[in-house]
Amino acid sequence: MNLLQKWILGQKLVNQINELKFISDPAIHHAIRYKVGTDGKIVNPVDNKSIYITEGYNKNDIVYSVINKILNKAVLPEWGLYKVVDEVKLKESQRLMLQKHVSFKDIKKAKELKAEAVEPLSKFDTKAGKLKDLLKYANSEYTFADHQRKLFLYKLLVGDYYEWGIPLKAGANEGVPNELWCLPAHLVNIKGAGFPIKTASYELTTFNQFFTKEEVLHERYVNPNSDISGQELYGFAPLRAFLKNLDRNNSAKEASTAKFKNGGIEEIIFIDDPSITDHEAKAAQARALRAKFQDEYAGAANRGKIAVSGLKTGSVHLGNSPVELGIIDSEKWDAIMFCNAYDVPPELLGLTQKTYNNVIEAQKALILGAVMPLLVSRRAAFNWKTQTDWGFKDVNIYVDFETDCFPELMPNASEIIDATSRIMMITPNEERERINMEARPEPEADEVMVLQGRYPLSDLQANEVDNALNADNGTGNGADNGQANNNGARANQNGKAGVSYAKEFLS
């Protein structure tokens, strides 16, 4: 390019043209495309996320029920502040609780590891005290539990939640958000920049508001729909793969409702006797036939009667019933598919045959399969945000939730007592441990009990003094019949008191 061209086009444009000449990789073109301003360029979502709210949560009773089964459990745990003292044990504790079929033994082990890995904060400086307050009251309108309910609701519906916290710019609480708010996820647009494309800022176009990346905690489900526009920056809505089920289920409900409301008559009966040619006569016969049906065959008391007519009649069937249309079966299977979308056991919605034991197991499956992943993901995201943008960088502060609020994860005491009562030799403290009770300090509580009568095993064994006396008397180890009888009498006496002895240590 000569000097005249440079002068006409301008040096800046010339540099851009020269740069593009050497670019053959589409990915690099993509990178240049997003070098627009410091706050990035809007990535318009191809997915209309409002539909999951308007057609799902607002309209479909099954979607509403399934999501609220999760939310009602997810908002129960209390959140607190800790100091990490052993990261290895903390990770092992978290790994155990992520198992979908975790046993009570694993749950107990996870709690023990967590108790060794973290220490609850008992003294709070100004910053930590502010964060502690946010874990109780997120803002002037919502408690932390209510705030999290909104966050989780958006994530379950549209695949994202956006938590807005404006970090304080100065003072003792510098960097810590003053309040936490939930932005309407279906109305937020992301601005992306660079390659690989990264979030630069956020825009709430409906309200003409803009947010920096540092102000917003954006958590999302992984989106595999990566393209040149940057769609992967938005979360993948769980209902997206079930849109046809959602549409069909809503249509089925509308069809059955319309049938109930506007169904009216289902059949027309008419005079079909060719011998009657006079229209007036046919009309008179029809009125007489209608009166006969109303007098003799209408009402619940006449159900099953066979109608008899002296004239030849015909009938025309109008429409199909919900059963004939397959609406009921369709609704049932769609409901089960919605449960699968969120890993909620269908038994909890009465969609499958259930017993008491099935419901107990289903409640546990709900906690481990649907609720726990939501809480664990939230914990990781919130800790990451506080330790980067929200005032606690390089500070040993760890936010975590408790699981004691879930009785479904506790052992069934009656079943365990019934099972341990069949074990031949067991200590009272082992029995107490199995039903989550504290150990007793008495030495006898750690002594092995024998099944028959629940008396100490040591009472069946000759001690050293008995062996010495038996040796002096030449009776060996109690082989003498008299000594054996004495031991037997003592065992029987202890056996009678065995039940009350065991009950004492189980109380």
C-alpha positions as CSV (number, residue, x, y, z in Angstrom):
1,M,0.0,0.0,0.0
2,N,1.5,3.3,-1.1
3,L,1.6,6.6,0.8
4,L,-1.4,8.0,-1.0
5,Q,-3.6,5.1,0.0
6,K,-2.4,5.5,3.6
7,W,-3.2,9.2,3.5
8,I,-6.7,8.6,2.1
9,L,-7.7,5.7,4.3
10,G,-6.0,6.8,7.5
11,Q,-3.3,5.0,9.3
12,K,-5.7,3.3,11.8
13,L,-7.8,1.7,9.1
14,V,-4.7,0.7,7.2
15,N,-3.4,-1.2,10.2
16,Q,-6.7,-3.0,10.5
17,I,-6.7,-4.0,6.9
18,N,-3.1,-5.3,7.1
19,E,-3.9,-7.2,10.2
20,L,-6.9,-8.9,8.5
21,K,-4.7,-10.0,5.6
22,F,-2.7,-12.3,7.8
23,I,-5.7,-13.7,9.6
24,S,-6.9,-17.0,8.2
25,D,-8.2,-18.6,11.5
26,P,-11.9,-18.0,12.0
27,A,-11.3,-18.1,15.8
28,I,-9.0,-15.1,15.5
29,H,-11.7,-13.2,13.4
30,H,-14.0,-14.0,16.3
31,A,-11.6,-12.6,18.8
32,I,-11.3,-9.3,16.9
33,R,-15.1,-9.1,16.5
34,Y,-15.5,-8.9,20.3
35,K,-12.9,-6.3,20.9
36,V,-15.6,-3.6,21.2
37,G,-15.3,-1.3,24.1
38,T,-14.2,-2.2,27.6
39,D,-17.5,-3.7,28.7
40,G,-17.8,-6.1,25.7
41,K,-20.5,-6.7,23.1
42,I,-23.9,-8.0,23.8
43,V,-24.3,-11.8,23.2
44,N,-28.0,-12.2,22.4
45,P,-29.3,-15.6,23.6
46,V,-31.0,-17.8,21.0
47,D,-33.0,-19.4,23.7
48,N,-36.2,-17.6,24.8
49,K,-35.9,-18.2,28.5
50,S,-39.1,-16.4,29.4
51,I,-41.0,-19.4,28.0
52,Y,-39.8,-21.7,30.8
53,I,-41.5,-19.3,33.3
54,T,-44.7,-18.4,31.4
55,E,-45.4,-21.9,29.9
56,G,-43.7,-23.9,32.7
57,Y,-43.8,-22.6,36.2
58,N,-46.7,-20.2,35.7
59,K,-49.0,-22.7,33.8
60,N,-47.9,-26.3,34.4
61,D,-48.8,-27.7,37.8
62,I,-46.3,-30.6,37.5
63,V,-43.4,-28.3,36.8
64,Y,-44.4,-26.1,39.6
65,S,-44.7,-29.1,42.0
66,V,-41.4,-30.7,41.0
67,I,-39.4,-27.5,41.4
68,N,-41.0,-26.6,44.7
69,K,-40.2,-30.1,46.1
70,I,-36.6,-29.1,45.6
71,L,-36.9,-25.5,46.8
72,N,-38.7,-26.4,50.0
73,K,-35.7,-28.6,51.0
74,A,-32.9,-26.4,49.5
75,V,-33.7,-23.4,51.7
76,L,-33.7,-25.3,55.0
77,P,-29.9,-25.4,55.8
78,E,-28.4,-22.7,58.0
79,W,-25.2,-21.1,56.5
80,G,-22.2,-20.1,58.6
81,L,-18.6,-18.9,58.5
82,Y,-15.6,-21.1,59.2
83,K,-11.8,-21.2,59.0
84,V,-10.2,-24.0,57.1
85,V,-7.5,-25.9,59.0
86,D,-7.2,-29.0,56.8
87,E,-8.1,-28.8,53.1
88,V,-7.5,-32.5,52.5
89,K,-10.1,-33.6,55.0
90,L,-12.5,-30.9,53.8
91,K,-12.3,-32.2,50.3
92,E,-12.8,-35.8,51.4
93,S,-15.8,-34.7,53.5
94,Q,-17.3,-33.0,50.5
95,R,-16.6,-36.0,48.3
96,L,-18.5,-38.4,50.6
97,M,-21.6,-36.1,50.6
98,L,-21.7,-36.0,46.8
99,Q,-22.4,-39.7,46.5
100,K,-25.9,-40.3,45.2
101,H,-26.4,-43.4,47.4
102,V,-24.5,-42.3,50.5
103,S,-24.9,-44.4,53.5
104,F,-25.4,-43.2,57.1
105,K,-21.9,-44.4,57.9
106,D,-20.5,-42.2,55.1
107,I,-22.6,-39.2,56.3
108,K,-21.3,-39.7,59.8
109,K,-17.7,-40.0,58.5
110,A,-18.2,-36.8,56.4
111,K,-19.4,-34.9,59.5
112,E,-16.4,-36.1,61.5
113,L,-14.0,-35.0,58.7
114,K,-15.6,-31.6,58.4
115,A,-15.3,-31.1,62.2
116,E,-11.6,-31.7,61.9
117,A,-11.2,-29.7,58.7
118,V,-12.9,-26.4,59.6
119,E,-13.4,-24.3,62.8
120,P,-16.5,-22.2,63.2
121,L,-15.7,-18.5,63.6
122,S,-16.4,-17.3,67.1
123,K,-14.8,-13.8,66.8
124,F,-15.7,-11.5,63.9
125,D,-14.0,-8.4,62.7
126,T,-16.0,-5.8,60.8
127,K,-15.8,-7.5,57.4
128,A,-16.6,-11.0,58.6
129,G,-19.4,-9.6,60.8
130,K,-20.9,-7.9,57.7
131,L,-20.7,-11.2,55.7
132,K,-22.3,-13.0,58.7
133,D,-25.2,-10.5,58.7
134,L,-25.7,-11.1,54.9
135,L,-26.1,-14.8,55.6
136,K,-29.1,-14.0,57.8
137,Y,-30.6,-11.0,55.9
138,A,-29.6,-10.7,52.2
139,N,-31.2,-7.2,51.9
140,S,-33.9,-5.0,53.2
141,E,-36.7,-7.1,51.7
142,Y,-35.5,-10.8,51.9
143,T,-34.0,-13.1,54.4
144,F,-31.0,-15.1,53.1
145,A,-33.2,-18.2,52.8
146,D,-35.8,-16.3,50.7
147,H,-33.1,-14.7,48.6
148,Q,-31.6,-18.2,47.9
149,R,-35.1,-19.5,47.0
150,K,-35.2,-16.9,44.2
151,L,-31.7,-17.7,43.0
152,F,-32.4,-21.5,43.0
153,L,-35.8,-20.9,41.3
154,Y,-34.2,-19.1,38.4
155,K,-31.4,-21.6,38.0
156,L,-33.9,-24.6,37.9
157,L,-36.1,-22.8,35.4
158,V,-33.8,-20.9,33.0
159,G,-30.4,-22.4,33.9
160,D,-28.8,-19.3,35.4
161,Y,-29.0,-17.0,38.4
162,Y,-27.4,-13.6,38.7
163,E,-26.7,-12.4,42.2
164,W,-26.0,-8.7,42.4
165,G,-23.9,-7.4,45.3
166,I,-22.5,-3.8,45.1
167,P,-19.1,-4.0,46.9
168,L,-18.5,-1.0,49.3
169,K,-15.8,1.3,47.9
170,A,-14.3,2.5,51.1
171,G,-14.4,2.1,54.9
172,A,-13.9,-0.9,57.2
173,N,-16.2,-3.1,55.0
174,E,-14.5,-2.2,51.7
175,G,-15.1,-4.8,49.1
176,V,-17.9,-6.5,50.9
177,P,-21.4,-6.2,49.4
178,N,-23.8,-4.0,51.4
179,E,-26.8,-6.1,50.2
180,L,-27.4,-9.1,47.9
181,W,-30.1,-9.0,45.3
182,C,-31.4,-11.5,42.7
183,L,-31.6,-10.1,39.2
184,P,-34.4,-11.5,36.9
185,A,-32.3,-14.1,35.0
186,H,-34.5,-14.2,31.9
187,L,-34.1,-10.4,31.3
188,V,-30.3,-10.3,31.7
189,N,-28.0,-9.9,28.7
190,I,-24.4,-10.8,28.9
191,K,-21.7,-8.8,27.2
192,G,-18.7,-10.8,26.0
193,A,-15.2,-10.0,24.8
194,G,-12.0,-11.6,23.7
195,F,-11.3,-15.2,22.6
196,P,-12.1,-17.6,24.2
197,I,-15.0,-15.3,24.8
198,K,-15.4,-14.3,28.4
199,T,-18.0,-12.3,30.3
200,A,-17.1,-8.6,30.5
201,S,-20.3,-7.1,32.0
202,Y,-24.1,-7.5,32.2
203,E,-27.0,-5.5,31.0
204,L,-30.6,-5.5,32.2
205,T,-32.2,-4.0,29.1
206,T,-35.7,-3.8,30.4
207,F,-34.7,-1.5,33.2
208,N,-31.8,0.1,31.3
209,Q,-29.3,-0.9,34.0
210,F,-25.7,-2.0,33.7
211,F,-23.5,-4.1,36.0
212,T,-19.8,-4.8,36.1
213,K,-18.5,-8.4,36.2
214,E,-17.2,-7.8,39.8
215,E,-20.7,-6.8,41.0
216,V,-22.5,-10.0,39.8
217,L,-22.1,-13.6,40.8
218,H,-23.3,-15.6,37.8
219,E,-23.9,-19.3,38.3
220,R,-25.1,-21.5,35.5
221,Y,-25.6,-25.0,34.2
222,V,-23.0,-25.9,31.6
223,N,-24.1,-25.1,28.1
224,P,-22.7,-27.3,25.3
225,N,-24.1,-25.0,22.6
226,S,-20.9,-23.1,21.9
227,D,-20.8,-21.0,18.8
228,I,-19.4,-17.8,17.3
229,S,-21.9,-15.6,19.2
230,G,-20.8,-16.9,22.6
231,Q,-24.0,-18.8,23.6
232,E,-22.0,-20.9,26.1
233,L,-21.9,-17.9,28.4
234,Y,-25.6,-18.5,29.2
235,G,-26.7,-21.5,31.3
236,F,-28.6,-24.5,29.8
237,A,-32.2,-24.6,31.0
238,P,-33.2,-28.1,32.3
239,L,-36.6,-27.8,30.6
240,R,-35.0,-27.0,27.2
241,A,-34.8,-30.7,26.3
242,F,-38.4,-31.2,27.4
243,L,-40.1,-28.4,25.5
244,K,-42.1,-30.8,23.4
245,N,-43.3,-32.6,26.6
246,L,-44.1,-29.2,28.1
247,D,-46.1,-28.2,25.0
248,R,-47.9,-31.5,24.8
249,N,-48.7,-31.6,28.5
250,N,-50.1,-28.1,28.5
251,S,-52.2,-28.9,25.4
252,A,-53.5,-32.1,27.0
253,K,-54.6,-30.1,30.1
254,E,-56.3,-27.5,27.9
255,A,-58.1,-30.2,25.9
256,S,-59.4,-32.1,28.9
257,T,-60.4,-28.8,30.6
258,A,-62.3,-27.7,27.4
259,K,-64.0,-31.1,27.4
260,F,-65.2,-30.7,31.0
261,K,-66.3,-27.1,30.5
262,N,-67.7,-27.2,27.0
263,G,-68.3,-30.9,26.3
264,G,-72.1,-30.6,26.6
265,I,-73.8,-33.5,24.9
266,E,-71.7,-36.4,23.7
267,E,-74.3,-38.1,21.5
268,I,-77.3,-37.2,19.4
269,I,-80.2,-39.6,19.3
270,F,-82.6,-39.2,16.4
271,I,-85.7,-40.9,14.9
272,D,-84.6,-43.1,12.0
273,D,-87.9,-44.9,11.2
274,P,-88.6,-44.7,7.4
275,S,-92.3,-45.3,8.0
276,I,-92.6,-41.9,9.5
277,T,-92.4,-39.3,6.7
278,D,-94.2,-36.4,8.4
279,H,-91.6,-34.0,9.9
280,E,-94.1,-32.8,12.5
281,A,-94.7,-36.4,13.5
282,K,-91.0,-37.1,13.8
283,A,-90.6,-34.0,16.0
284,A,-93.5,-35.2,18.2
285,Q,-92.0,-38.7,18.5
286,A,-88.6,-37.2,19.4
287,R,-90.1,-35.1,22.2
288,A,-91.9,-38.1,23.5
289,L,-88.6,-40.2,23.4
290,R,-86.7,-37.4,25.2
291,A,-89.4,-37.3,28.0
292,K,-89.3,-41.1,28.3
293,F,-85.5,-41.0,28.7
294,Q,-85.6,-38.2,31.3
295,D,-88.3,-39.9,33.3
296,E,-87.1,-43.5,33.2
297,Y,-83.3,-43.5,32.6
298,A,-81.9,-40.2,33.9
299,G,-80.1,-40.0,37.3
300,A,-77.6,-42.2,39.2
301,A,-80.3,-44.6,40.4
302,N,-81.0,-45.7,36.8
303,R,-77.3,-46.3,35.9
304,G,-76.9,-49.6,33.9
305,K,-80.6,-49.8,32.8
306,I,-81.2,-50.7,29.1
307,A,-83.3,-48.1,27.2
308,V,-86.2,-49.5,25.1
309,S,-87.8,-47.6,22.2
310,G,-90.7,-48.7,20.1
311,L,-89.3,-46.7,17.2
312,K,-86.2,-47.2,15.1
313,T,-83.6,-44.7,16.3
314,G,-80.1,-43.7,15.4
315,S,-77.3,-41.8,17.1
316,V,-74.3,-39.7,16.3
317,H,-71.2,-39.7,18.6
318,L,-69.7,-36.2,19.2
319,G,-66.0,-36.1,19.9
320,N,-63.8,-38.4,22.0
321,S,-63.4,-38.6,25.7
322,P,-60.1,-37.8,27.5
323,V,-59.6,-41.5,27.9
324,E,-60.1,-42.2,24.2
325,L,-57.8,-39.4,23.3
326,G,-55.1,-40.8,25.6
327,I,-54.9,-37.5,27.5
328,I,-54.6,-39.1,30.9
329,D,-51.8,-41.4,30.0
330,S,-50.0,-38.6,28.2
331,E,-50.2,-36.4,31.2
332,K,-48.9,-39.1,33.5
333,W,-45.8,-39.9,31.4
334,D,-45.0,-36.2,30.7
335,A,-45.1,-35.7,34.5
336,I,-42.6,-38.5,35.0
337,M,-40.3,-37.0,32.4
338,F,-40.4,-33.7,34.3
339,C,-39.4,-35.5,37.4
340,N,-36.5,-37.1,35.5
341,A,-35.4,-33.6,34.3
342,Y,-34.8,-32.5,37.9
343,D,-33.9,-35.9,39.5
344,V,-37.0,-35.9,41.6
345,P,-38.5,-39.3,42.5
346,P,-42.0,-39.6,40.9
347,E,-43.2,-41.3,44.1
348,L,-43.3,-38.0,45.8
349,L,-45.9,-36.7,43.4
350,G,-48.1,-39.8,43.6
351,L,-47.2,-40.8,40.0
352,T,-46.2,-44.3,40.8
353,Q,-47.2,-46.9,43.3
354,K,-45.8,-46.1,46.7
355,T,-45.5,-47.5,50.2
356,Y,-44.3,-46.0,53.4
357,N,-40.7,-47.3,52.9
358,N,-40.7,-46.1,49.3
359,V,-41.6,-42.6,50.4
360,I,-38.8,-42.6,53.0
361,E,-36.3,-43.7,50.4
362,A,-37.7,-41.2,47.8
363,Q,-37.3,-38.3,50.3
364,K,-33.6,-39.3,50.8
365,A,-33.2,-39.6,47.0
366,L,-34.6,-36.1,46.6
367,I,-32.0,-34.7,49.0
368,L,-29.0,-36.5,47.6
369,G,-30.0,-36.3,43.9
370,A,-31.6,-32.9,43.5
371,V,-31.0,-30.7,46.6
372,M,-27.5,-31.5,47.5
373,P,-26.0,-30.7,44.1
374,L,-27.8,-27.4,44.1
375,L,-26.4,-26.5,47.5
376,V,-22.9,-27.7,46.8
377,S,-22.7,-25.7,43.6
378,R,-24.0,-22.6,45.4
379,R,-21.4,-23.1,48.1
380,A,-18.5,-23.3,45.6
381,A,-19.7,-20.3,43.6
382,F,-20.3,-18.1,46.7
383,N,-16.9,-18.9,48.3
384,W,-15.2,-18.2,44.9
385,K,-16.9,-14.8,44.7
386,T,-16.2,-13.8,48.2
387,Q,-12.5,-14.7,47.9
388,T,-12.1,-12.8,44.6
389,D,-14.4,-9.8,44.2
390,W,-16.3,-9.5,47.4
391,G,-13.7,-8.4,50.0
392,F,-12.0,-11.6,51.2
393,K,-9.1,-12.2,48.8
394,D,-6.3,-14.1,50.6
395,V,-8.4,-14.4,53.7
396,N,-9.1,-17.7,55.4
397,I,-12.9,-17.4,55.3
398,Y,-15.1,-20.4,54.3
399,V,-18.9,-20.3,53.9
400,D,-20.7,-23.6,54.3
401,F,-24.2,-25.1,55.1
402,E,-25.3,-27.6,57.7
403,T,-27.1,-30.9,56.8
404,D,-28.6,-31.6,60.3
405,C,-31.9,-30.1,59.0
406,F,-32.4,-33.1,56.8
407,P,-33.9,-35.9,58.9
408,E,-34.0,-38.1,55.7
409,L,-30.3,-38.5,56.1
410,M,-30.5,-39.7,59.6
411,P,-30.8,-43.5,60.4
412,N,-34.1,-45.1,61.2
413,A,-33.7,-45.8,64.9
414,S,-36.4,-48.5,65.2
415,E,-34.9,-50.5,62.3
416,I,-31.4,-50.2,63.6
417,I,-32.4,-51.3,67.1
418,D,-34.3,-54.2,65.7
419,A,-31.2,-55.2,63.6
420,T,-28.7,-54.8,66.4
421,S,-30.8,-56.8,68.8
422,R,-30.0,-59.8,66.6
423,I,-26.2,-59.3,66.8
424,M,-24.5,-61.9,69.0
425,M,-22.0,-59.7,70.7
426,I,-22.2,-55.9,70.8
427,T,-21.4,-53.1,73.2
428,P,-24.1,-50.6,74.4
429,N,-22.1,-47.7,73.0
430,E,-22.0,-49.4,69.6
431,E,-25.8,-49.6,69.7
432,R,-26.1,-46.0,70.7
433,E,-23.7,-44.9,68.0
434,R,-25.9,-46.6,65.3
435,I,-28.9,-44.5,66.3
436,N,-26.8,-41.3,66.5
437,M,-26.7,-41.0,70.2
438,E,-23.8,-39.9,72.3
439,A,-21.6,-42.6,73.9
440,R,-21.9,-43.2,77.7
441,P,-18.7,-42.7,79.8
442,E,-19.2,-45.8,82.0
443,P,-16.7,-48.6,81.4
444,E,-19.6,-51.1,81.2
445,A,-20.9,-49.2,78.2
446,D,-17.9,-50.4,76.2
447,E,-18.1,-54.0,77.4
448,V,-19.4,-56.6,75.0
449,M,-22.9,-57.9,75.8
450,V,-24.1,-61.4,74.8
451,L,-27.4,-61.8,72.9
452,Q,-29.1,-64.1,75.4
453,G,-30.4,-61.8,78.2
454,R,-28.0,-59.0,77.3
455,Y,-25.5,-59.5,80.1
456,P,-21.7,-58.9,80.0
457,L,-19.6,-61.5,78.3
458,S,-17.1,-61.4,81.2
459,D,-19.7,-62.9,83.5
460,L,-19.6,-66.1,81.4
461,Q,-15.8,-66.3,81.6
462,A,-13.9,-67.5,84.7
463,N,-11.5,-64.8,85.9
464,E,-8.0,-65.2,87.2
465,V,-9.1,-65.6,90.9
466,D,-11.6,-68.4,89.9
467,N,-8.9,-70.2,87.9
468,A,-6.5,-70.0,90.8
469,L,-9.0,-71.4,93.3
470,N,-10.0,-74.1,90.9
471,A,-6.4,-75.1,90.4
472,D,-5.9,-75.4,94.2
473,N,-9.0,-77.6,94.5
474,G,-7.8,-79.7,91.6
475,T,-10.9,-78.9,89.6
476,G,-9.1,-77.4,86.6
477,N,-10.9,-74.5,84.8
478,G,-14.2,-75.0,86.5
479,A,-14.7,-78.5,85.2
480,D,-16.1,-79.5,88.6
481,N,-19.9,-79.9,88.4
482,G,-20.5,-77.8,91.4
483,Q,-18.4,-74.9,90.1
484,A,-20.2,-75.2,86.7
485,N,-23.5,-75.1,88.5
486,N,-22.4,-72.0,90.3
487,N,-21.4,-70.3,87.1
488,G,-24.7,-71.3,85.5
489,A,-26.7,-69.9,88.4
490,R,-24.8,-66.7,88.2
491,A,-25.3,-66.5,84.4
492,N,-29.1,-67.0,84.9
493,Q,-29.3,-64.4,87.6
494,N,-27.5,-61.9,85.3
495,G,-29.6,-62.9,82.4
496,K,-32.8,-61.9,84.2
497,A,-31.4,-58.4,84.7
498,G,-30.0,-58.2,81.2
499,V,-32.9,-56.4,79.6
500,S,-33.0,-53.7,82.2
501,Y,-29.2,-53.4,82.0
502,A,-29.3,-52.8,78.2
503,K,-32.2,-50.4,78.5
504,E,-30.3,-48.4,81.0
505,F,-27.5,-47.7,78.6
506,L,-29.8,-47.0,75.7
507,S,-31.8,-44.4,77.6
